[in-house]
Amino acid sequence: MSHPSSSSSWESWLERLRAARKTALVQDGKRKVHYLFEDGKEMAEEYDMKTGQLVSRKWREKNALGGSGKWQVEVGEPTSPLVGTLESELIKESSSNPVFMRKDTLTSFQWRIRNLPYPKEVYSVSVEKEQRCCVVRTTNKKSVRTALPVLRVPWGGLAQRTG
């Protein structure tokens, strides 16, 4: 990962983290940390207790009426609604559709795709610098092209591999 593009952006992010109200607990082998920022945004992170790796990160902000909005998954697997809830009864994506998720480790940012309908040899991945995304394509042209956003680190700029 490259160094932050400017030290003031990095310092601004650190100040936001320091000023946030934090709550932490350990449950099911995971350390769960909830941040409530001064602007009302929330961030929830889960870390594996054995490895210390980030397992999930979600963001939520207030909706137009001031209530809590839906969680937006940034890292980890998207959560599915509980069976029996109204949300699970509505129209939803097929469970056979590809599932996209991001996983961060101490040494890398990873994007993972599950439920791909074709063998891995059929797919290619490229980076579109101008659009700031990774594009997954099929060679058989039977699948929709999908763009995965390139990580935008909180302190500004794109994450880049060095070395």
DSSP file with accessible surface (Angstrom, degrees, kcal/mol):
  #  RESIDUE AA STRUCTURE BP1 BP2  ACC     N-H-->O    O-->H-N    N-H-->O    O-->H-N    TCO  KAPPA ALPHA  PHI   PSI    X-CA   Y-CA   Z-CA
    1    1 A M              0   0  101      0, 0.0   160,-0.2     0, 0.0   158,-0.1   0.000 360.0 360.0 360.0 141.4    0.0    0.0    0.0
    2    2 A S        -     0   0   34    156,-0.2     3,-0.1   158,-0.2   158,-0.0  -0.348 360.0 -94.5 -78.5 163.7    1.3    3.5   -0.8
    3    3 A H        -     0   0  170      1,-0.1    -1,-0.1    -2,-0.1   157,-0.0  -0.413  58.0 -78.1 -72.8 154.7    1.7    6.1    1.9
    4    4 A P        -     0   0   45      0, 0.0    -1,-0.1     0, 0.0     3,-0.1  -0.198  37.6-124.2 -53.8 147.6   -1.1    8.6    2.3
    5    5 A S  S    S+     0   0   88    151,-0.5     2,-0.3     1,-0.2   151,-0.1   0.790  94.3  12.0 -68.1 -28.0   -1.2   11.3   -0.4
    6    6 A S     >  -     0   0   42    149,-0.5     4,-1.6   150,-0.1     3,-0.3  -0.982  65.2-137.6-149.5 141.0   -1.1   14.0    2.3
    7    7 A S  H  > S+     0   0   84     -2,-0.3     4,-2.8     1,-0.2     5,-0.2   0.834 104.5  60.5 -67.7 -27.3   -0.4   13.9    6.0
    8    8 A S  H  > S+     0   0   76      2,-0.2     4,-2.3     1,-0.2    -1,-0.2   0.893 103.8  49.7 -69.1 -35.0   -3.2   16.3    6.7
    9    9 A S  H  > S+     0   0   44     -3,-0.3     4,-2.1     2,-0.2    -1,-0.2   0.923 113.1  47.1 -65.7 -43.0   -5.8   13.8    5.2
   10   10 A W  H  X S+     0   0   92     -4,-1.6     4,-2.4   145,-0.2    -2,-0.2   0.930 112.9  48.4 -62.8 -46.2   -4.4   11.0    7.3
   11   11 A E  H  X S+     0   0  109     -4,-2.8     4,-2.5     1,-0.2    -2,-0.2   0.889 109.0  54.1 -63.4 -36.9   -4.4   13.2   10.4
   12   12 A S  H  X S+     0   0   70     -4,-2.3     4,-2.1     2,-0.2    -1,-0.2   0.917 109.1  48.0 -62.9 -43.3   -8.0   14.2    9.7
   13   13 A W  H  X S+     0   0   32     -4,-2.1     4,-2.3     2,-0.2    -2,-0.2   0.920 111.3  50.5 -63.6 -43.4   -9.1   10.6    9.5
   14   14 A L  H  X S+     0   0   43     -4,-2.4     4,-2.7     1,-0.2    -2,-0.2   0.907 108.8  52.2 -62.1 -39.1   -7.2    9.8   12.8
   15   15 A E  H  X S+     0   0  110     -4,-2.5     4,-2.4     2,-0.2    -1,-0.2   0.903 108.2  50.9 -63.1 -41.9   -8.9   12.8   14.5
   16   16 A R  H  X S+     0   0   81     -4,-2.1     4,-1.2     2,-0.2    -1,-0.2   0.916 111.9  47.7 -61.1 -42.9  -12.3   11.4   13.4
   17   17 A L  H  < S+     0   0   38     -4,-2.3     3,-0.4     1,-0.2    -2,-0.2   0.925 112.9  47.9 -64.2 -43.6  -11.5    8.0   14.8
   18   18 A R  H  < S+     0   0  156     -4,-2.7    -2,-0.2     1,-0.2    -1,-0.2   0.881 113.0  48.4 -64.5 -37.1  -10.3    9.5   18.1
   19   19 A A  H  < S+     0   0   48     -4,-2.4    -1,-0.2    -5,-0.2    -2,-0.2   0.685  91.4 101.8 -78.8 -17.4  -13.4   11.7   18.4
   20   20 A A  S  < S-     0   0    5     -4,-1.2     2,-0.5    -3,-0.4    17,-0.2  -0.324  79.8-115.7 -68.4 147.9  -15.8    8.9   17.7
   21   21 A R  E     -A   36   0A 172     15,-2.7    15,-2.5    -2,-0.0     2,-0.4  -0.743  39.9-158.9 -81.6 127.6  -17.7    7.2   20.5
   22   22 A K  E     -A   35   0A 101     -2,-0.5     2,-0.4    13,-0.2    13,-0.2  -0.887  19.5-177.9-118.2 142.5  -16.5    3.6   20.6
   23   23 A T  E     -A   34   0A  86     11,-2.1    11,-3.2    -2,-0.4     2,-0.3  -0.997  11.1-176.2-133.5 136.2  -18.0    0.4   22.1
   24   24 A A  E     +A   33   0A  65     -2,-0.4     2,-0.3     9,-0.2     9,-0.2  -0.977   8.3 164.3-135.5 149.0  -16.3   -3.0   22.0
   25   25 A L  E     -A   32   0A  89      7,-2.1     7,-3.4    -2,-0.3     2,-0.5  -0.976  31.6-124.5-153.6 161.3  -17.1   -6.5   23.0
   26   26 A V  E     +A   31   0A  87     -2,-0.3     2,-0.3     5,-0.2     5,-0.2  -0.958  39.5 156.8-111.4 127.9  -15.9  -10.1   22.4
   27   27 A Q  E >   -A   30   0A  94      3,-2.7     3,-1.6    -2,-0.5    -2,-0.1  -0.974  61.0  -3.0-152.9 135.2  -18.4  -12.5   21.1
   28   28 A D  T 3  S-     0   0  134     -2,-0.3     3,-0.1     1,-0.3    -1,-0.0   0.852 128.6 -53.3  53.5  39.5  -18.2  -15.8   19.1
   29   29 A G  T 3  S+     0   0   46      1,-0.2    20,-2.4    19,-0.1    21,-0.4   0.660 118.4 106.6  73.9  14.4  -14.4  -15.6   18.8
   30   30 A K  E <   -AB  27  48A  70     -3,-1.6    -3,-2.7    18,-0.2     2,-0.6  -0.970  66.2-136.2-127.4 141.8  -14.6  -12.1   17.3
   31   31 A R  E     -AB  26  47A 116     16,-2.7    16,-2.5    -2,-0.4     2,-0.5  -0.874  27.3-160.3 -91.1 122.1  -13.8   -8.7   18.7
   32   32 A K  E     -AB  25  46A  49     -7,-3.4    -7,-2.1    -2,-0.6     2,-0.4  -0.925   8.5-172.7-110.5 126.6  -16.6   -6.4   17.7
   33   33 A V  E     -AB  24  45A  18     12,-2.8    12,-2.9    -2,-0.5     2,-0.5  -0.979   5.0-164.6-123.6 129.2  -16.0   -2.6   17.7
   34   34 A H  E     -AB  23  44A  54    -11,-3.2   -11,-2.1    -2,-0.4     2,-0.4  -0.950   4.9-164.4-114.6 129.5  -18.7    0.0   17.0
   35   35 A Y  E     -AB  22  43A  32      8,-3.4     8,-2.1    -2,-0.5     2,-0.5  -0.956   6.4-166.5-113.5 132.5  -17.9    3.6   16.2
   36   36 A L  E     -AB  21  42A  42    -15,-2.5   -15,-2.7    -2,-0.4     6,-0.2  -0.971  18.5-152.4-117.3 112.6  -20.4    6.5   16.3
   37   37 A F    >   -     0   0    7      4,-2.9     3,-2.2    -2,-0.5   -17,-0.1  -0.447  26.3-110.0 -85.2 159.8  -18.9    9.5   14.6
   38   38 A E  T 3  S+     0   0  171      1,-0.3    -1,-0.1   -22,-0.2   -22,-0.0   0.787 117.6  58.0 -59.1 -29.4  -19.8   13.1   15.4
   39   39 A D  T 3  S-     0   0   93      2,-0.1    -1,-0.3     1,-0.1     3,-0.1   0.398 122.5-103.7 -83.8   4.3  -21.7   13.5   12.1
   40   40 A G  S <  S+     0   0   17     -3,-2.2    -2,-0.1     1,-0.3     2,-0.1   0.300  78.1 134.7  93.6 -10.5  -24.0   10.6   13.0
   41   41 A K        -     0   0   68     20,-0.1    -4,-2.9    -5,-0.1     2,-0.4  -0.421  41.0-150.8 -70.9 150.7  -22.4    8.0   10.7
   42   42 A E  E     -BC  36  60A  17     18,-3.2    18,-2.2    -6,-0.2     2,-0.4  -0.939  12.1-169.7-123.6 146.8  -21.7    4.6   12.3
   43   43 A M  E     -BC  35  59A   3     -8,-2.1    -8,-3.4    -2,-0.4     2,-0.4  -0.999   3.3-167.9-133.3 134.1  -19.0    2.0   11.5
   44   44 A A  E     -BC  34  58A  18     14,-2.4    14,-2.4    -2,-0.4     2,-0.3  -0.992   8.0-176.2-123.5 129.0  -18.9   -1.6   12.8
   45   45 A E  E     -BC  33  57A  10    -12,-2.9   -12,-2.8    -2,-0.4     2,-0.4  -0.943  10.7-159.8-124.2 148.6  -15.8   -3.8   12.6
   46   46 A E  E     -BC  32  56A  38     10,-2.2     9,-3.5    -2,-0.3    10,-1.5  -0.997   8.3-167.8-127.5 133.0  -15.2   -7.4   13.5
   47   47 A Y  E     -BC  31  54A  62    -16,-2.5   -16,-2.7    -2,-0.4     2,-0.3  -0.956  27.4-116.5-120.1 138.5  -11.8   -8.9   14.1
   48   48 A D  E  >  -B   30   0A  52      5,-2.6     4,-2.4    -2,-0.4   -18,-0.2  -0.578  21.4-145.7 -70.3 127.1  -10.9  -12.6   14.4
   49   49 A M  T  4 S+     0   0   79    -20,-2.4    -1,-0.1    -2,-0.3   -19,-0.1   0.825  94.1  48.1 -67.9 -30.8   -9.5  -13.1   17.9
   50   50 A K  T  4 S+     0   0  200    -21,-0.4    -1,-0.2     1,-0.1   -20,-0.1   0.910 127.3  21.6 -76.5 -43.5   -7.0  -15.7   16.9
   51   51 A T  T  4 S-     0   0   86      2,-0.1    -2,-0.2     0, 0.0    -1,-0.1   0.654  90.4-132.8-100.6 -19.9   -5.4  -14.0   13.9
   52   52 A G     <  +     0   0   44     -4,-2.4     2,-0.2     1,-0.3    -3,-0.1   0.516  56.8 145.7  78.0   3.0   -6.3  -10.3   14.6
   53   53 A Q        -     0   0   60     -5,-0.1    -5,-2.6     1,-0.1     2,-0.4  -0.485  58.6-107.1 -78.3 146.4   -7.5  -10.0   11.0
   54   54 A L  E     +C   47   0A  15     50,-0.4    50,-0.4    -7,-0.2    -7,-0.3  -0.555  36.2 178.7 -68.7 124.4  -10.4   -7.7   10.0
   55   55 A V  E     -     0   0A  51     -9,-3.5     2,-0.3    -2,-0.4    22,-0.2   0.806  62.6  -1.6 -97.8 -39.8  -13.4  -10.0    9.2
   56   56 A S  E     -C   46   0A  15    -10,-1.5   -10,-2.2    20,-0.1    -1,-0.4  -0.997  49.5-169.8-152.8 152.9  -16.0   -7.4    8.4
   57   57 A R  E     +CD  45  75A  42     18,-2.0    17,-3.0    -2,-0.3    18,-1.9  -0.968  14.6 179.5-142.4 128.7  -16.5   -3.6    8.2
   58   58 A K  E     -CD  44  73A  41    -14,-2.4   -14,-2.4    -2,-0.3     2,-0.3  -0.953  11.0-155.5-129.9 150.5  -20.0   -2.0    7.7
   59   59 A W  E     +CD  43  72A  58     13,-2.3    13,-3.2    -2,-0.3     2,-0.3  -0.939  11.5 178.0-123.6 148.0  -21.1    1.6    7.5
   60   60 A R  E     -C   42   0A  56    -18,-2.2   -18,-3.2    -2,-0.3     2,-0.3  -0.994   2.7-175.6-148.1 141.9  -24.5    3.1    8.2
   61   61 A E        -     0   0  116      9,-0.4     8,-1.5    -2,-0.3   -20,-0.1  -0.894  38.7 -82.2-131.9 166.1  -25.8    6.7    8.2
   62   62 A K  B     -E   68   0B 108     -2,-0.3     6,-0.2     6,-0.2     5,-0.1  -0.350  44.0-129.4 -65.0 145.3  -29.1    8.3    9.1
   63   63 A N    >   -     0   0   76      4,-3.2     3,-2.1     1,-0.1    -1,-0.1  -0.253  38.7 -83.7 -85.6-178.1  -31.8    8.2    6.5
   64   64 A A  T 3  S+     0   0  111      1,-0.3    -1,-0.1     2,-0.1    -2,-0.1   0.786 130.8  49.8 -60.0 -27.1  -33.8   11.3    5.4
   65   65 A L  T 3  S-     0   0  168      2,-0.1    -1,-0.3     3,-0.0     3,-0.1   0.387 121.4-104.7 -94.0   3.5  -36.2   11.0    8.3
   66   66 A G  S <  S+     0   0   45     -3,-2.1    -2,-0.1     1,-0.3     2,-0.1   0.432  81.3 124.1  91.2  -1.6  -33.4   10.7   10.9
   67   67 A G  S    S-     0   0   30      1,-0.1    -4,-3.2    -5,-0.1     2,-0.3  -0.325  74.0 -78.5 -84.1 172.6  -33.7    7.0   11.5
   68   68 A S  B     -E   62   0B  62     -6,-0.2    -6,-0.2    -3,-0.1    -1,-0.1  -0.567  47.7-145.4 -73.7 130.5  -31.0    4.5   11.1
   69   69 A G        -     0   0   19     -8,-1.5     2,-0.2    -2,-0.3    -7,-0.1  -0.136  33.6 -72.5 -81.6-175.8  -30.3    3.5    7.5
   70   70 A K        -     0   0  140      1,-0.1    -9,-0.4   -10,-0.0     2,-0.2  -0.507  52.4-103.0 -78.6 150.0  -29.3    0.0    6.2
   71   71 A W        -     0   0   70     -2,-0.2     2,-0.6   -11,-0.1   -11,-0.2  -0.522  28.8-150.0 -71.2 135.3  -25.8   -1.2    6.8
   72   72 A Q  E     -D   59   0A 128    -13,-3.2   -13,-2.3    -2,-0.2     2,-0.4  -0.949  14.8-135.9-108.5 116.6  -23.5   -1.0    3.8
   73   73 A V  E     +D   58   0A  51     -2,-0.6   -15,-0.2   -15,-0.2     3,-0.1  -0.593  31.2 167.5 -77.9 124.4  -20.9   -3.8    3.8
   74   74 A E  E    S+     0   0A  59    -17,-3.0     2,-0.4    -2,-0.4   -16,-0.2   0.765  71.2  21.9-100.1 -41.0  -17.4   -2.6    2.9
   75   75 A V  E    S+D   57   0A   0    -18,-1.9   -18,-2.0    26,-0.1    -1,-0.4  -0.990 109.8  16.2-130.9 137.1  -15.4   -5.6    3.9
   76   76 A G  B    S-F  102   0C   9     26,-4.2    26,-0.6    -2,-0.4   -20,-0.1  -0.401  99.0 -29.8  99.9-175.1  -16.5   -9.2    4.4
   77   77 A E        -     0   0  106    -22,-0.2    24,-0.1    24,-0.1    -2,-0.1  -0.568  64.7-109.5 -82.4 139.3  -19.6  -11.1    3.3
   78   78 A P        -     0   0   68      0, 0.0     2,-0.3     0, 0.0    -1,-0.1  -0.393  35.4-122.4 -62.2 142.4  -22.9   -9.3    2.8
   79   79 A T        -     0   0  101     -2,-0.0    -6,-0.1     3,-0.0     3,-0.0  -0.668  19.0-138.8 -88.3 142.8  -25.4  -10.3    5.5
   80   80 A S        -     0   0  102     -2,-0.3     3,-0.1     1,-0.1     8,-0.1  -0.757  29.5 -97.5 -98.4 149.7  -28.7  -11.7    4.5
   81   81 A P        -     0   0   46      0, 0.0    -1,-0.1     0, 0.0     2,-0.1  -0.263  48.6 -92.6 -62.4 151.7  -32.0  -10.7    6.2
   82   82 A L    >   -     0   0  136      1,-0.1     3,-1.8     2,-0.1     6,-0.4  -0.393  46.8-102.1 -64.8 139.3  -33.2  -13.0    8.9
   83   83 A V  T 3  S+     0   0  146      1,-0.2    -1,-0.1    -3,-0.1     3,-0.1  -0.389 108.1  28.5 -62.9 135.1  -35.7  -15.7    7.7
   84   84 A G  T 3  S+     0   0   59      1,-0.4    -1,-0.2    -2,-0.1     2,-0.1   0.278  91.0 120.6  96.5 -11.2  -39.2  -14.7    8.5
   85   85 A T  S <> S-     0   0   49     -3,-1.8     4,-0.8     1,-0.1     3,-0.5  -0.490  76.0-114.6 -82.3 158.9  -38.6  -10.9    8.5
   86   86 A L  H >> S+     0   0  135      1,-0.2     3,-1.2     2,-0.2     4,-0.7   0.905 115.5  58.9 -57.6 -41.1  -40.6   -8.8    6.1
   87   87 A E  H >4 S+     0   0  100      1,-0.3     3,-0.8     2,-0.2    -1,-0.2   0.869 102.2  53.0 -59.9 -35.8  -37.4   -7.9    4.2
   88   88 A S  H 34 S+     0   0   16     -3,-0.5    -1,-0.3    -6,-0.4    -2,-0.2   0.706 103.5  58.8 -73.8 -16.2  -36.7  -11.6    3.4
   89   89 A E  H << S+     0   0  133     -3,-1.2    -1,-0.2    -4,-0.8    -2,-0.2   0.614  92.0  85.3 -85.9 -14.7  -40.2  -11.9    2.0
   90   90 A L  S << S-     0   0  108     -3,-0.8     2,-0.1    -4,-0.7    -3,-0.0  -0.248  99.8 -67.6 -80.5 175.1  -39.7   -9.3   -0.7
   91   91 A I        +     0   0  177     -2,-0.0     2,-0.3     1,-0.0    -1,-0.2  -0.390  65.0 171.6 -63.4 134.3  -38.1   -9.7   -4.1
   92   92 A K        -     0   0  149     -3,-0.1     3,-0.1    -2,-0.1    -4,-0.0  -0.941  36.0 -81.6-143.4 165.4  -34.4  -10.5   -3.8
   93   93 A E        -     0   0  150     -2,-0.3     2,-0.1     1,-0.1    -1,-0.0  -0.282  54.9 -95.1 -64.5 152.7  -31.5  -11.6   -5.9
   94   94 A S    >   -     0   0   62      1,-0.1     3,-1.6     2,-0.1    -1,-0.1  -0.413  25.1-130.3 -65.9 142.4  -31.1  -15.3   -6.7
   95   95 A S  T 3  S+     0   0  113      1,-0.3    -1,-0.1    -2,-0.1    -2,-0.1   0.619 106.8  64.0 -71.4  -9.3  -28.7  -17.1   -4.3
   96   96 A S  T 3  S+     0   0   83      2,-0.1    -1,-0.3    21,-0.0     3,-0.1   0.514  79.6 105.8 -91.0  -4.2  -26.9  -18.5   -7.4
   97   97 A N  S <  S-     0   0   64     -3,-1.6    19,-0.1     1,-0.1    17,-0.1  -0.404  87.5 -88.1 -68.8 152.2  -25.8  -15.0   -8.5
   98   98 A P        -     0   0   39      0, 0.0     2,-0.5     0, 0.0    17,-0.2  -0.293  39.7-144.1 -59.2 143.6  -22.1  -14.1   -8.0
   99   99 A V  E     - G   0 114C  46     15,-2.2    15,-2.5    -3,-0.1     2,-0.4  -0.965  11.1-157.6-113.8 126.1  -21.4  -12.6   -4.5
  100  100 A F  E     + G   0 113C  70     -2,-0.5     2,-0.3    13,-0.2    13,-0.2  -0.868  20.3 160.0-106.3 135.0  -18.8   -9.9   -4.3
  101  101 A M  E     - G   0 112C  17     11,-2.5    11,-3.5    -2,-0.4     2,-0.4  -0.986  30.3-132.1-150.2 158.6  -16.9   -9.1   -1.1
  102  102 A R  E     -FG  76 111C  23    -26,-0.6   -26,-4.2    -2,-0.3     2,-0.4  -0.899  16.0-169.1-111.9 141.4  -13.7   -7.4    0.1
  103  103 A K  E     - G   0 110C  61      7,-3.2     7,-3.1    -2,-0.4     2,-0.4  -0.996   5.7-159.4-130.5 128.1  -11.3   -8.8    2.6
  104  104 A D  E     + G   0 109C  11     -2,-0.4   -50,-0.4   -50,-0.4     2,-0.2  -0.886  11.8 178.2-107.2 134.9   -8.5   -6.8    4.1
  105  105 A T        -     0   0   23      3,-3.2     3,-0.1    -2,-0.4   -52,-0.0  -0.715  47.8 -95.3-119.6 179.1   -5.4   -8.4    5.7
  106  106 A L  S    S+     0   0  158     -2,-0.2     3,-0.1     1,-0.2    -2,-0.0   0.782 124.7  31.1 -66.3 -23.5   -2.3   -6.8    7.2
  107  107 A T  S    S+     0   0  126      1,-0.2     2,-0.3     0, 0.0    -1,-0.2   0.522 123.2  20.7-113.8  -8.1   -0.5   -7.1    3.9
  108  108 A S        -     0   0   23     -3,-0.1    -3,-3.2    53,-0.0     2,-0.5  -0.995  56.3-128.3-157.4 161.1   -3.2   -6.8    1.2
  109  109 A F  E     -G  104   0C  58     -2,-0.3     2,-0.4    -5,-0.2    -5,-0.2  -0.970  37.8-169.6-107.8 127.2   -6.6   -5.7    0.1
  110  110 A Q  E     -G  103   0C  58     -7,-3.1    -7,-3.2    -2,-0.5     2,-0.5  -0.930  18.8-155.8-123.8 145.0   -8.5   -8.6   -1.6
  111  111 A W  E     -G  102   0C  82     -2,-0.4     2,-0.4    -9,-0.2    -9,-0.2  -0.978  18.0-164.9-114.1 132.5  -11.7   -8.8   -3.5
  112  112 A R  E     -G  101   0C  93    -11,-3.5   -11,-2.5    -2,-0.5     2,-0.4  -0.929   7.7-163.9-121.1 143.2  -13.4  -12.2   -3.6
  113  113 A I  E     -G  100   0C  45     -2,-0.4     2,-0.3   -13,-0.2     3,-0.2  -0.994   9.4-172.5-127.3 125.8  -16.1  -13.4   -5.8
  114  114 A R  E     +G   99   0C 106    -15,-2.5   -15,-2.2    -2,-0.4    -2,-0.0  -0.784  61.0  33.7-112.9 162.2  -18.2  -16.5   -5.0
  115  115 A N        +     0   0   83     -2,-0.3    -1,-0.2   -17,-0.2     0, 0.0   0.833  67.8 173.8  66.1  36.3  -20.8  -18.4   -7.1
  116  116 A L        -     0   0   65     -3,-0.2    -1,-0.2     1,-0.1     4,-0.1  -0.599  26.1-146.6 -73.1 132.0  -19.1  -17.9  -10.5
  117  117 A P  S    S+     0   0   83      0, 0.0    -1,-0.1     0, 0.0    -2,-0.0   0.649  74.6  51.4 -78.2 -13.9  -21.1  -19.9  -13.0
  118  118 A Y  S    S-     0   0   68      1,-0.1     5,-0.1     2,-0.0    -2,-0.1  -0.804  98.1 -82.9-120.1 163.8  -18.1  -20.8  -15.3
  119  119 A P    >   -     0   0   80      0, 0.0     3,-2.2     0, 0.0     4,-0.4  -0.247  45.3-110.8 -61.3 152.2  -14.6  -22.3  -14.7
  120  120 A K  G >  S+     0   0  170      1,-0.3     3,-1.4     2,-0.2    -2,-0.0   0.783 114.2  69.5 -60.6 -24.4  -12.0  -19.7  -13.5
  121  121 A E  G 3  S+     0   0  143      1,-0.2    -1,-0.3    17,-0.0    18,-0.0   0.720  90.5  63.0 -64.3 -20.6  -10.1  -20.0  -16.9
  122  122 A V  G <  S+     0   0   25     -3,-2.2    17,-2.4    16,-0.1    -1,-0.2   0.726  94.8  77.2 -77.1 -18.9  -13.1  -18.2  -18.5
  123  123 A Y  E <   -H  138   0D  36     -3,-1.4     2,-0.3    -4,-0.4    15,-0.2  -0.613  54.8-173.6-100.4 149.7  -12.5  -15.0  -16.5
  124  124 A S  E     -H  137   0D  57     13,-2.2    13,-2.6    -2,-0.2     2,-0.4  -0.978  10.5-151.2-134.3 151.1  -10.0  -12.2  -16.8
  125  125 A V  E     +H  136   0D 103     -2,-0.3     2,-0.3    11,-0.2    11,-0.2  -0.977  17.6 172.6-124.6 133.3   -9.4   -9.3  -14.5
  126  126 A S  E     -H  135   0D  37      9,-2.0     9,-3.1    -2,-0.4     2,-0.5  -0.934  28.5-123.0-134.6 161.9   -8.1   -5.9  -15.6
  127  127 A V  E     -H  134   0D  98     -2,-0.3     2,-0.8     7,-0.2     7,-0.2  -0.913  12.9-159.6-108.3 127.9   -7.6   -2.5  -13.9
  128  128 A E  E  >> -H  133   0D  50      5,-3.2     5,-1.8    -2,-0.5     4,-0.8  -0.897   7.8-172.4-105.5  97.8   -9.3    0.6  -15.4
  129  129 A K  T >45S+     0   0  156     -2,-0.8     3,-0.6     1,-0.2    -1,-0.2   0.899  81.1  51.0 -60.8 -43.5   -7.3    3.4  -13.9
  130  130 A E  T 345S+     0   0  158      1,-0.3    -1,-0.2     2,-0.1    -2,-0.0   0.892 117.3  39.1 -63.9 -39.4   -9.5    6.2  -15.2
  131  131 A Q  T 345S-     0   0  121      2,-0.2    -1,-0.3    18,-0.0    -2,-0.2   0.505 106.0-131.9 -86.9  -5.2  -12.7    4.6  -13.8
  132  132 A R  T <<5 +     0   0   82     -4,-0.8    18,-2.1    -3,-0.6     2,-0.3   0.938  66.1 107.9  53.9  53.6  -10.8    3.6  -10.7
  133  133 A C  E   < -HI 128 149D  13     -5,-1.8    -5,-3.2    16,-0.2     2,-0.4  -0.985  69.1-120.3-151.6 161.7  -12.0    0.0  -10.8
  134  134 A C  E     -HI 127 148D  21     14,-2.9    14,-3.4    -2,-0.3     2,-0.5  -0.878  31.2-149.5 -98.9 138.7  -11.2   -3.6  -11.5
  135  135 A V  E     -HI 126 147D  14     -9,-3.1    -9,-2.0    -2,-0.4     2,-0.5  -0.948   5.3-157.7-117.0 129.0  -13.2   -5.2  -14.3
  136  136 A V  E     +HI 125 146D  12     10,-2.7    10,-1.8    -2,-0.5     2,-0.3  -0.915  21.3 176.2-104.0 123.9  -14.1   -8.9  -14.4
  137  137 A R  E     -H  124   0D  61    -13,-2.6   -13,-2.2    -2,-0.5     2,-0.4  -0.879  24.3-132.8-125.6 158.2  -14.9  -10.2  -17.9
  138  138 A T  E     -H  123   0D  16     -2,-0.3     3,-0.5     5,-0.3   -15,-0.2  -0.859   8.2-144.8-107.8 148.0  -15.7  -13.5  -19.4
  139  139 A T  S    S+     0   0   96    -17,-2.4   -16,-0.1    -2,-0.4    -1,-0.1   0.733 101.2  56.7 -80.4 -20.5  -14.1  -14.8  -22.6
  140  140 A N  S    S-     0   0   55    -18,-0.2    -1,-0.2     1,-0.0   -17,-0.1   0.438  99.1-136.4 -91.0  -0.2  -17.3  -16.5  -23.7
  141  141 A K  S    S+     0   0  160     -3,-0.5    -2,-0.1     1,-0.1     4,-0.1   0.722  72.0 117.1  54.4  26.9  -19.3  -13.2  -23.5
  142  142 A K        +     0   0  154      2,-0.1     2,-0.3     0, 0.0    -1,-0.1   0.449  62.9  64.3 -98.0  -2.3  -22.2  -15.0  -21.8
  143  143 A S  S    S-     0   0   44     -5,-0.1    -5,-0.3     3,-0.0     2,-0.2  -0.883  88.6-103.5-124.2 154.0  -21.9  -13.0  -18.6
  144  144 A V        -     0   0  120     -2,-0.3     2,-0.2    -7,-0.1    -2,-0.1  -0.525  40.7-113.8 -72.2 138.3  -22.4   -9.4  -17.6
  145  145 A R        -     0   0  148     -2,-0.2     2,-0.4    -8,-0.1    -8,-0.2  -0.531  34.1-155.6 -72.2 140.5  -19.2   -7.5  -17.1
  146  146 A T  E     -I  136   0D  43    -10,-1.8   -10,-2.7    -2,-0.2     2,-0.5  -0.965   7.3-151.7-125.9 133.5  -18.8   -6.4  -13.5
  147  147 A A  E     -I  135   0D  63     -2,-0.4   -12,-0.2   -12,-0.2   -14,-0.0  -0.899   5.9-160.2-105.7 128.5  -16.8   -3.5  -12.2
  148  148 A L  E     -I  134   0D  17    -14,-3.4   -14,-2.9    -2,-0.5     2,-0.0  -0.933  27.1-117.9-103.7 125.2  -15.4   -3.7   -8.6
  149  149 A P  E     -I  133   0D  90      0, 0.0     2,-0.3     0, 0.0   -16,-0.2  -0.358  25.9-120.4 -64.8 137.9  -14.5   -0.3   -7.1
  150  150 A V        -     0   0   22    -18,-2.1   -23,-0.0   -19,-0.2     0, 0.0  -0.590  43.3 -88.2 -75.5 142.0  -10.8    0.1   -6.3
  151  151 A L        -     0   0    8     -2,-0.3     8,-1.3     8,-0.1     2,-0.7  -0.212  34.7-158.7 -55.6 129.6  -10.2    0.8   -2.6
  152  152 A R  B     -J  158   0E 137      6,-0.2     6,-0.2    -3,-0.1     5,-0.1  -0.945  19.0-141.4-108.8 105.7  -10.3    4.5   -1.7
  153  153 A V    >   -     0   0   11      4,-1.0     3,-2.2    -2,-0.7     0, 0.0  -0.365  18.8-115.5 -70.0 148.9   -8.4    4.7    1.6
  154  154 A P  T 3  S+     0   0   72      0, 0.0    -1,-0.1     0, 0.0     3,-0.1   0.754 113.1  57.7 -59.0 -24.3   -9.9    7.1    4.2
  155  155 A W  T 3  S-     0   0   27      1,-0.3  -149,-0.5  -143,-0.1  -145,-0.2   0.364 120.8 -92.0 -92.0   8.6   -6.8    9.4    4.0
  156  156 A G  S <  S+     0   0   28     -3,-2.2  -151,-0.5     1,-0.3    -1,-0.3   0.004  81.2  52.9 103.2 151.8   -7.2   10.0    0.3
  157  157 A G  S    S-     0   0   35   -153,-0.1    -4,-1.0    -3,-0.1     2,-0.3  -0.135  84.7 -61.3  83.9-179.8   -5.9    8.4   -2.9
  158  158 A L  B     -J  152   0E  37     -6,-0.2     2,-0.3     1,-0.0  -156,-0.2  -0.775  47.7-110.5-102.0 149.7   -6.0    4.8   -4.1
  159  159 A A        -     0   0   19     -8,-1.3     2,-0.4    -2,-0.3    -8,-0.1  -0.616  42.8-174.8 -75.4 133.7   -4.3    1.9   -2.4
  160  160 A Q        -     0   0  109     -2,-0.3     2,-0.4  -158,-0.0  -158,-0.2  -0.983  26.0-120.0-133.3 146.7   -1.4    0.7   -4.5
  161  161 A R        -     0   0  211     -2,-0.4     2,-0.3  -160,-0.2   -53,-0.0  -0.681  33.3-169.6 -83.6 133.5    0.9   -2.2   -4.2
  162  162 A T              0   0   94     -2,-0.4  -160,-0.0  -161,-0.0    -2,-0.0  -0.880 360.0 360.0-120.2 157.2    4.6   -1.2   -3.9
  163  163 A G              0   0  130     -2,-0.3    -2,-0.0     0, 0.0     0, 0.0  -0.116 360.0 360.0  99.2 360.0    7.7   -3.3   -4.0
